Amino acid sequence: MPRQDLEYPKEPFSTVKRKGHRGRYELETIHQIINSCPLLHVSFAAPGSPFPAILPMIGQMGSFERPSADLGDVLDLYLHGYVSSRIVNLSRDPADANANADKKGLPVSVAATHLDGLVLALTPMHHSYNYRSAVLFGHAEVVTDTAEKLYAMELVTDSVVPGRWAATRVPPTPAEMQATSVLRVRIAAGSAKIHTGPPGDDRADRDDAALLARVWTGVVPVHTTLGAPLPGPYNQLADVPGYLADYVAESNADAEAHALEAARTVEDKPKSTADDD
């Protein structure tokens, strides 16, 4: 019997309201978007500031208690940070950032976005992007257990290049461990929003022969391309390691294939829904 997909609860703050048919709540979909995004943007209340703070950070979903858990399971988000950064200090004492904070940790919102294509229509109003976006809501705490911290550091390092942790000088020195902090975010809710497919214009414009004759429409696929590795000034290896060369080739192929698939996949939507974002 196939496993039923687990979903995050649809809370008032996490439910996709506009273009709700594009909303996704399955853990696997959301976690995949988060784990494949090289930079996450993390927002939190900043004491003494009239504005919330937002930081670009590196992070990965994982489970220290269940290392073999897959993306469809309940996972935590681990974020890499500097020991004396503001978000780390606030996570040690979340009450400093939020008068309503409890023992769950510092309330944070985390966003990830992939741009998969430029959708060019007959009119500016129907131009769009093909994209995958995800937002998580949870509470951040500083990881104090050494074994869990090392697990998270390896998890995050291998998200940059799979296998990189084992290919470097490890374990970290005591000084490196002291200078580095890891935040564990317990997720309370999350959602994703995905747009795919070619442009969709109003029927009146599609029936305008003169307009069709002068305006190009379609999708420009967008995907990240990793370049050929360049040796550093003190590198002594004559050849690029196999794990790195393979990752560059596979990452580029996968990114291009995903962008092309997104361009060709017409999304399901209610008949009354317009074709904008």
N, C-alpha and C positions, 0 to 999 in steps of 0.2 A: 504494500500500500504506500503510495507516494506521500512524502511528508508535506503537511500543510505549511505554506509560507507564513512565518511569523511577521507581524506588523507592529509598528509603533502606534500607540493610542492617538486618536485624532482629538487633540486638545484645542481649545479656542485659539491659542497662540501658535499652533503648529499646522493647523488645517489650511490647505491651499484653497483659497476662496475664488479668486479670479481665474478663469479657465480651469475650473476644478477637475475637469476630465484629464488634465495633464498631471495631476497630483498622483504621487506614488508613496506608499507607506510601508512596503515590504522592507524588512531589515536588510536582506541581501542586496537589493537595488541601491539603497541609501549607503550602505557600507562600501559597496564597490565604487560609488562616486567619490566618497571620502578618501578611500585608500589609493585611488589612482590619481588624485589631485596633488601636485607637488607642493602647493602652498595652500594652507587653510587660513581663513580670516576669523579671528576669535575676538568677540566683543564682550565687554564687562563694564560694570559701573565703576567710574573713577572718582574716588573721594576728593572733594574740593573742586571738581571740574563741573561746569554746566553741561558737558557733553559726555556721552559714553565713550570709552576707549575702544580701539580696535587695532589688533596686531596681526601681521602675517606670521604664521608659525608652521612648523613641520609636525605632522602627527599621523598616527595610524590607529586603526581599530584592532583590538586584540583582547585576549583573555589570559591573564596570568594563571588563574585557577584552572583553566581548561585550554592549554596551549594548542590542542588539536581542533578547537572549535572553528567552524567555517564561517563565511560571511553572512550566512543566514541565521546564525545563532545570536544570542544576546551577548554583546561585547561592550568593552569600555573603550574610550578614546584616550590614547596616551599622547601627550604633547611635550616636546623637547624645549627646555628653557634655560636661561641663565639663573644662577642661584639667587642673585639679588635683584632680579627684575621685578617690576611692580606687580605683575600678575601673579608671580610666584609668592611674593610677600603677602599679597592679599589672600591667596589661597591658604596660607598658613593661618590667617585670622580673618575669615570672610566677614565677620561682623563689622570690620573697619570699612568695608565697601558697601554694605547693605544692612540697614537697621533691622530688616526683617529676616536676615540670614539665619539659618539654623545650623545644626551640626552636619548637614549634608555637604557643605562646602561652598565655594564661591559660585554664584549663578553665572553661567556663560552661555553665549550663543555662538555657534560655529558654522561657517558657510564655506561651501566648495562649489566651483563652477568650471565646467568644460565648455568651450566654444567649438562646435562641430561644423558650422557652416554659415555662410552669408546667403540669406534667402532674398533674392531680388525679384520683385514683382512689377506689375505694370504701373502701379501708383506708389508714391512714397508711403501712404498709409498702410499698405499691405507688405512692405518690406519687413523682414524679421531675421532672427537667428535660429539655427538649429543648436540646441544646447542641452546639457544635463546639469542640473543644479541640485544641491542638497543642503539642508539646514538641520543642525542638531541643537537640542537644548538640554543642559545638564548642569551638574555641580562639580567643580574642580577641587581636587585635594592634592597636596604634595605627597609623592610616594616616598616613604621613609624606609621601607624594607629593602635591603641591599639586593636580594635575589630578584625581587620584582623590578627594581630600578634597572638592573642589568638586562632583564628580559625586555623591558621597554626600550632601552637604548639599542639593543640588537634589532628589535622590531623596526624602530624608526630608521636605523642605519641601512638595513636591508630593503627599506622602501625606496631609498635613493637608487641603489643598484643591488639587486638580489645577490646574496653571497658575499657582499662587501665586508661585512663584519668579520667573518672568519678569515678573510684574505688580508687583514690588516694586523697591526700590533695590538693585541688584546690579551688580557683584560685591561681596562683603563687604569691609570695610576691612581693612587689615593688623592692626589691633587686634582686630577681630572674629575674624579667622582665628586669631590667637594665643590668644584666650580660649576657642576652641571646639576640641574634639577629636572625632574620629570613630574608632570601633572597627570593625574588620572581623572578623567571626566566620566562620572556615572550618568548615563543618558536617561533622561526622563521622557523625551518625545523627539520625534524627527519627521521630516517629510522631504520628498524630492519632487522636482518639476522638470518634465522632459518635453522638448519639442523636436519633431523630426519632419522631414518631407519637403516637397517642392512648394513653390508659392501657390497661394490661392486667392484669386482676384474675384471681384464682383462680376456677375454674369454680363452686365451691361458693358464692362470693359473687355471681357473675353470675346464679346460679339462685335467689338469695334475693329473692323479690318484694318483701318488706317493706323490705329494704335498698335495692333499686333505687328504691323509691318515695320514699325520704327523703334520698338522697345524690346531689348533682349530680356528674357526672363529665365530664371533657373536658380541653381544653387552653386556657390563656390565652396567646395569642401575645405574645411579648416582643420589642421592637425599639427601637433608639435613634432618636429623632426630633430632627432639628436644627431649632432655632427660626428665626424670621425674623431676619436680620442687623440688629444695632443699631449705628448709627454711633457712633464714638468722639468724645471731646471736641474733637479738632482735625481731624476728617474734613471735607473740603470738597467731596466728591463728592455731588451731589444724589441720584443713583440708585445702587443696588447694582449692581456690575459684572455683566455677563451671565454670565461664567464662574462667579461665586460663586452667583448665583441658580439657575443651572442645576444646579450641584453639590448644593445644598441640596435642591432638588426631586427630583433623580434619586436621591440617597442615601436620602431618606425613602421613596420609592416602592420602591426595591430592598430596603431593610431590612424593610419591611412584607410584601412579596411573599415574601421568604425565610422569615420567621417563619410565614406562613400555609402555605407549602409544607411546612415542617418539621412542622407540626401534622397535616397530612393524609397524610404519607408514612409508611407502616407499614414499619418496618425488617425486613430479612431476618435471621432468627436460627435457631439450631438448635432443634429441637422440645423438647429437654430443658432449654433455657435459661429461667430465670424472668424476670419482667418488671421486676425492680428494676435498680438501677445496678451 
